[in-house]
Amino acid sequence: MLETSARLLRLLSLLQAHREWSGADLADRLGVTPRTVRRDVDRLRELGYPVNASPGTGGGYQLGAGAELPPLLLDDEEAVAVAVGLRTAAGNGVEGIGETSVRALAKLEQVLPNRLRRRVGALNAFTVPMLRAPESRVDASVLTELANACRDSERLRFAYRDHSGSVSRRAVEPHRLVCTERRWYLVAWDLERGDWRTFRADRITPTPPHGPRFAPRTPPAEDLAAYVSRGVSTRAYAVQAVVRLHTSAEEAARIIGPSDGVLEAVDATSCLLRTGAAGLEVMVIHVLLLGVDFEVVEPEELTEHIRTLRDRLSRALGPAG
């Protein structure tokens, strides 16, 4: 009986961790026969867990939505990670999630064993977060809707407000959500424009119904975080530049965030910064404020503008002596 109960808990944990399992995969994970898996699934249903089954060779088992949230089965490291994550969730730019995170954390801490409660308590008591205030906040329900559309490969319709306040209607094939310290972005294939686009999540207003389903496309880049970073720090601006910084890429990354530019290591003492700005004046100020020696790789117009500013500053200092 104890062995059967432990196997049921293991089965429930697997169903929670994966969207859909085939009977053969579950049998292999549990070390039992497919027939035993079917019996265990029936027992979970008797206990009130809605386990959906789809027939055929491509079918499988999936934990459905029920009237009550089933218990989460977390190991020690997962429980600590969830508790710490809830503590810092309020700084990630999601509207209204701070109070919700506190309520969820209170429930979690009530059921934590003493050994884990002490670990979480120590982390919370002796850690001071230094989070930059988010520039914009996105509603949690919008993020959930976007994530579900990505997961289900379902076409998404929404109204999008650009930086000037103009609103347009979009129909896209959503691929992934990318989050930075200050903002959330949706990477999607724009059906009307026939190309990949990056949308700020706080400017999205979903307009259901969504659908139909689609076959996922090959993403625009393997590293989507770098792809979004290039888009928001370089391609979105009128002036784009490449400058060589006389410091290592590791040191430069301490002062240059993902939304400020893309870094590329050259050697142990230098790196390339690809960045953008609204104009040449803003670009010069942006690079100067980094506090690092640099040289312009491109464009030539930026080099000429720096010479002009150098001469102007020299004249401002007046005659020597």
C-alpha positions in Angstrom: 0.0 0.0 0.0 2.8 2.4 0.9 4.5 1.6 -2.4 1.3 2.3 -4.3 0.7 5.6 -2.5 4.3 6.8 -3.2 3.9 5.9 -6.8 0.6 7.9 -7.0 2.4 10.9 -5.6 5.2 10.5 -8.1 2.7 10.2 -10.9 1.0 13.4 -9.8 4.3 15.2 -9.6 5.2 14.1 -13.2 1.8 15.3 -14.5 2.3 18.6 -12.8 5.8 19.1 -14.3 4.9 18.3 -17.9 2.1 19.4 -20.2 1.4 15.9 -21.6 2.9 12.5 -21.1 2.5 9.4 -23.2 1.6 6.2 -21.4 4.9 4.6 -22.3 6.9 7.5 -21.0 5.1 7.5 -17.7 5.5 3.7 -17.4 9.2 4.1 -18.0 9.6 6.9 -15.5 7.7 5.0 -12.8 9.2 1.6 -13.6 5.8 -0.1 -14.1 3.7 -1.4 -17.0 1.4 0.9 -19.1 -1.5 -1.1 -17.6 -0.4 -0.1 -14.1 -0.2 3.5 -15.3 -3.8 3.3 -16.5 -4.9 1.9 -13.1 -3.0 4.7 -11.2 -4.6 7.3 -13.4 -8.0 6.0 -12.5 -7.1 6.2 -8.8 -6.1 9.8 -9.2 -9.5 10.5 -10.9 -11.3 8.9 -8.0 -9.4 11.2 -5.7 -10.7 14.2 -7.6 -7.7 15.0 -9.9 -8.9 15.7 -13.5 -6.5 13.7 -15.6 -7.4 14.0 -19.3 -6.5 11.2 -21.7 -6.3 11.5 -25.5 -6.5 8.2 -27.5 -4.3 7.1 -30.4 -0.6 6.7 -31.0 0.0 10.5 -30.5 -2.2 10.6 -27.4 -1.3 10.8 -23.8 -2.2 12.0 -20.3 -2.5 15.6 -19.1 -3.5 17.1 -15.8 -6.6 19.2 -16.5 -8.0 22.2 -14.7 -10.1 21.3 -11.7 -12.3 22.9 -9.2 -9.4 22.9 -6.7 -5.7 23.4 -7.1 -3.9 20.1 -6.5 -1.1 20.0 -4.0 2.3 20.9 -5.3 5.0 18.3 -4.7 8.3 20.2 -4.2 11.7 18.9 -3.1 13.8 20.9 -0.7 15.6 23.0 -3.3 12.4 23.7 -5.2 10.6 24.9 -2.1 13.4 27.3 -1.1 13.6 28.6 -4.7 9.9 29.2 -4.8 9.9 31.0 -1.5 12.9 33.3 -2.5 11.3 33.9 -5.9 8.1 35.1 -4.3 10.0 37.5 -2.1 11.5 39.2 -5.1 8.6 38.9 -7.5 7.3 42.4 -6.7 10.3 44.0 -8.4 9.8 42.4 -11.8 7.3 44.9 -13.2 4.1 42.8 -13.0 1.1 44.9 -11.9 -0.5 43.8 -8.6 1.8 40.8 -8.0 3.4 42.2 -4.8 0.4 41.6 -2.6 -0.4 38.3 -4.3 3.2 37.1 -3.8 3.0 37.9 0.0 -0.2 35.8 0.3 1.3 32.9 -1.5 4.5 33.1 0.5 2.5 33.1 3.8 0.7 29.9 2.7 4.0 28.2 1.6 5.8 29.1 4.9 3.0 27.5 6.9 3.7 24.1 5.4 7.5 24.3 5.2 9.4 21.9 7.4 11.4 23.6 10.2 14.7 22.9 8.4 13.5 24.7 5.3 11.7 27.5 7.2 15.0 28.4 8.8 16.9 28.5 5.5 14.2 30.7 3.9 14.1 32.9 7.0 17.8 33.4 6.9 17.8 34.4 3.3 15.0 36.8 3.8 16.3 38.4 7.0 19.9 38.9 5.8 19.3 39.8 2.1 18.7 43.3 0.9 17.4 43.5 -2.6 18.8 46.2 -4.9 16.3 46.2 -7.7 15.8 49.0 -10.2 12.3 50.3 -10.1 10.5 49.0 -13.2 9.8 51.7 -15.9 6.4 50.1 -16.7 4.1 47.5 -15.2 2.2 44.9 -17.1 -1.0 43.3 -15.8 -0.4 39.7 -14.6 -3.5 38.5 -16.4 -2.1 39.8 -19.7 1.2 38.0 -19.1 -0.7 34.8 -18.3 -2.7 35.1 -21.5 0.4 35.7 -23.6 2.2 32.8 -22.0 -0.7 30.5 -22.6 -0.9 31.5 -26.3 2.9 30.7 -26.6 2.5 27.4 -24.9 -0.5 26.3 -27.0 0.9 27.6 -30.3 -2.3 29.7 -30.7 -2.6 32.8 -32.8 -3.0 35.9 -30.8 -5.0 39.1 -31.5 -4.4 42.3 -29.7 -4.4 46.1 -29.8 -0.9 47.5 -29.6 0.0 51.0 -28.5 3.4 52.3 -29.9 5.7 54.8 -28.3 3.8 57.7 -29.8 0.5 56.5 -28.5 -0.9 55.3 -31.8 -3.0 52.1 -31.6 -2.9 49.3 -34.2 -4.5 45.9 -34.5 -2.1 43.0 -34.6 -2.5 39.3 -35.4 0.6 37.3 -34.5 2.0 33.8 -33.9 3.5 34.2 -30.4 6.7 32.4 -29.6 8.3 33.5 -26.3 8.1 36.0 -23.5 11.4 37.7 -22.6 11.8 39.6 -19.4 14.4 42.1 -18.4 15.0 43.9 -15.1 12.5 46.6 -16.2 10.2 45.3 -18.9 8.5 42.3 -20.5 8.6 41.6 -24.2 6.7 39.3 -26.5 8.6 37.8 -29.5 6.1 36.8 -32.2 5.7 36.4 -36.0 3.6 39.3 -37.3 1.2 37.8 -39.9 0.5 41.0 -41.7 4.1 42.1 -41.9 5.5 38.6 -42.6 8.4 39.0 -40.2 9.5 38.6 -36.6 8.6 41.5 -34.2 9.2 42.3 -30.6 6.3 43.9 -28.6 6.4 45.5 -25.2 3.9 43.5 -23.0 2.7 46.6 -21.1 1.5 48.1 -24.5 -0.5 45.0 -25.4 -4.3 44.7 -24.9 -5.5 41.2 -25.9 -8.7 41.1 -28.0 -10.0 37.5 -28.0 -11.1 35.2 -29.3 -7.7 33.9 -30.3 -6.7 31.0 -32.6 -6.5 28.9 -34.6 -3.5 26.8 -33.7 -0.3 27.0 -35.8 2.9 25.0 -36.4 5.7 26.8 -34.5 8.3 28.5 -36.8 12.0 28.4 -36.4 12.8 31.3 -33.9 14.7 34.3 -35.2 17.7 33.5 -33.0 18.9 30.8 -30.7 19.6 33.4 -28.0 16.2 35.2 -27.8 17.4 37.4 -24.9 20.3 38.8 -27.0 17.9 39.1 -30.0 15.5 41.3 -27.9 18.4 43.2 -26.4 19.6 44.1 -29.9 16.1 45.2 -30.9 15.4 47.5 -27.9 19.0 48.9 -27.6 20.0 49.3 -31.3 17.5 48.7 -34.1 14.8 50.8 -32.5 16.9 54.0 -32.7 17.6 56.4 -35.6 21.4 56.4 -35.0 23.3 53.1 -34.5 26.9 52.8 -33.6 29.7 50.3 -32.8 32.4 51.5 -30.4 35.4 49.6 -29.0 35.6 49.9 -25.3 39.0 49.5 -23.7 37.9 47.2 -20.9 36.9 43.6 -20.8 33.4 42.4 -21.7 32.9 41.2 -18.1 33.8 44.6 -16.7 31.6 46.4 -19.3 28.7 44.2 -18.4 28.7 45.6 -14.9 27.8 49.1 -16.1 25.9 48.3 -19.4 22.5 46.6 -19.1 20.8 44.4 -21.8 18.6 47.4 -22.9 21.6 49.7 -23.2 23.5 47.8 -25.8 25.0 44.5 -26.9 28.5 43.6 -25.9 30.9 41.4 -27.8 34.3 40.3 -26.4 37.4 41.1 -28.6 40.2 40.1 -26.2 41.0 40.2 -22.5 41.2 44.0 -22.4 38.6 45.2 -25.0 35.1 44.6 -26.3 32.7 46.0 -28.8 29.5 47.8 -27.8 26.6 47.9 -30.3 24.1 50.5 -29.3 21.6 53.1 -30.5 20.4 56.6 -29.7 17.9 59.2 -31.0 20.7 61.4 -32.3 24.5 61.9 -32.6 24.5 64.2 -29.5 22.7 61.7 -27.4 25.0 58.9 -28.6 28.1 60.9 -27.6 26.7 61.6 -24.1 25.6 57.9 -23.8 29.1 56.6 -24.5 31.0 59.3 -22.5 28.9 58.6 -19.4 30.1 55.0 -19.4 33.4 56.3 -18.0 35.5 54.0 -20.2 38.1 54.9 -22.8 36.7 54.1 -26.3 37.2 54.5 -30.0 34.5 54.7 -32.7 34.3 51.8 -35.1 31.3 53.1 -37.0 29.7 55.3 -38.3 32.1 57.9 -39.5 29.5 60.6 -38.7 29.9 59.9 -35.0 33.7 60.4 -35.3 33.2 63.7 -37.1 30.7 64.8 -34.5 33.1 64.0 -31.6 35.8 66.1 -33.4 33.3 69.0 -33.7 32.4 68.7 -30.0 36.1 68.5 -29.1 36.9 71.8 -30.9 33.9 73.5 -29.3 35.0 72.4 -25.8 38.5 73.6 -26.5 37.2 77.0 -27.5 35.1 77.1 -24.4 38.2 76.7 -22.2 39.7 79.8 -23.7 43.4 80.6 -24.7 46.0 78.6 -22.8 47.2 80.5 -19.7 
